Amino acid sequence: MINILIVGSGGREHAMAWKIKQSPLVNQLFIAPGNAGTSLLGTNLPIGIADFEGIKKAALDHQIDLVLVGPEVPLCEGLHDYFLEDSTLKQVRVVGPQKLGAQLEGSKDFAKEFMMRHQIPTAKYCSVTSATLSEGLAFLKTMKSPYVLKADGLAAGKGVLIIDELSEAEQSLKEMLDGQFGAASSKVVVEEFLSGIECSVFAITDGKDYQILPVAKDYKRIGEGDSGLNTGGMGAISPVPFADEVFMKKVEERIIRPTVEGLQKDQIPYNGFLFFGLISCQGEPMVIEYNVRMGDPETEAVMLRIKSDFVDLLIGAADGTMAHKTIEIDQRTAVAVMLVSGGYPGPYQKGKVIRGLESVENSFAFHAGTSLKDGEVCTDGGRVLAISSYGQSIDEALAVSYKNAQRIDFEGKYYRKDLGFDLQK
C-alpha cells in the first residue's frame, strides 16, 4: 500500500482524490493545498502548488511514495525535475512530465514545431516576435477570416484571441507582443482558423505505452449557446457522440501514437497525462492544442467513467509498466455542470456561504473553488462546484445534475442550462 500526495486545489484534484480513495492500493492520501471537498477524502496540507521546498518537506514528512501533479504550472516550472535532482527524493515517483516535455503545453511554438516535425495534423501557423512582426503581418494577409492569435506561454487559459477583422487582428498582434499577456505573449503564434466541433481526448503514458481514457467535451464560454467570454470551463460531457470508433481510430493512428513515438524520437522523457484538444473538421481530427495534465472540468466527468483501478494506472505511468495495464470504461454517460461565482470570469467576490450540499442526491459535488471558514463551506474561486452525475443518455445525466444544481445555493450562483446543446442528434 502506498501514500499519495496530490498537488492542486481544484475540481480536477477533488475528482482524482475521489477516484484514488476507491483503490485498495492506497494507504494515506494527502492534497496540497486541496479544498473543502478534498478534506473529506484525505489530509489537506497548506502548501502552494509552486512551493517546491514545501512539497519536498511534505513528501519526506509523510513518507509519500507517489506525487500526482494536477495543474500545469508546477510541471512547466520543473517540479518533476526538482524531485529527480534531489537525492533525498529519488525514491518518490512523480506522475507528470519533466520540464522539457511540459513545454508541449508551456509553449505553443514548441508544440507546433513538434507537430510539424512528426506530421501530426494541425492548423497552419507562423510564430512571431517583436523582431519578426512584419512576417507575422504578412502571414495574416494570407489567411482567411477569422484570425487566431495565441500567446506562446501560459496565460491561464486567456491568451487566445479569435478576431474577424484583419485590421483588428493586426492591431491585436502588436498589442500582444507589447506585453498584453506579460511574458506569455513575448512570442505569438498566428494560426489559421479551423471550423468544426471540439473534444478533449486523454491518454496516460509512461513515455512508451499508453492507455486512452474516456473522451469528453467541455464548454468554455460563460453564456448559453456558447456566447460571451471564455472561462476555465462551464461543464463537460463524456462520452462524445461524434467521437465514435471510426473517429477514434483516426485519432489514435494519426495523433496519439505519433505523439508518443515523437517524444521518444526527440528523446523527451515523458510520463503522466497527454491531453489532446481536438477539432473534428468534417470527421477528420486535428490538434488545436496539447495539455500535459488532465483537463478541468473534463476530469469531473471522466473519473466517473473509469471502472478500473486508477492508482494502478498511475503506478504504470510512473514505473514504465503501462504495457501491462488495462483500462475498463463505464458505458454510462457522465456529465459535470459547473456552478460559478456571480461576475465570473470577470471580477467576483469570495467567501459566500454555500448551502444545500447535504441535500445533493445521486450526484457528486466536486469542489473546484471552496474553503472552510468557521466550519462552513464558502466560495473561494470563480468556478465553485462541479455537479457530476451518471445517466443512460446525456439528457438523463444532465437532468440529475441540474436538479442538484438547484438544491445548492450561494449568493450569485450561476450555471449554464444548455450543456450538450451541440451534441444532440
Secondary structure, DSSP 8 states (H G I E B T S, - for coil): -EEEEEEE-SHHHHHHHHHHTT-TTEEEEEEEE--TTGGGTSEE----TT-HHHHHHHHHHTT-SEEEE-SHHHHHTTHHHHHHH-GGGTTSEEES--HHHHHHHH-HHHHHHHHHHTT--B--EEEEEGGGHHHHHHHHHHS-SSEEEEESS--TT--EEEES-HHHHHHHHHHIIIIITGGGGSEEEEEE---SEEEEEEEEESSS-EEE---BEE--EEETTTEEEE-S-SEEEES-TTS-HHHHHHHIIIIIHHHHHHHHHTT----EEEEEEEEEETTEEEEEEEESS--TTTHHHHHHHB-S-HHHHHHHHHHT-GGG----B--SEEEEEEEE-TTTTS------B-B-GGG--SSEEEESSEEEETTEEEE-SSEEEEEEEEESSHHHHHHHHHHHHHH-B-TT-B--S-TTTTT--
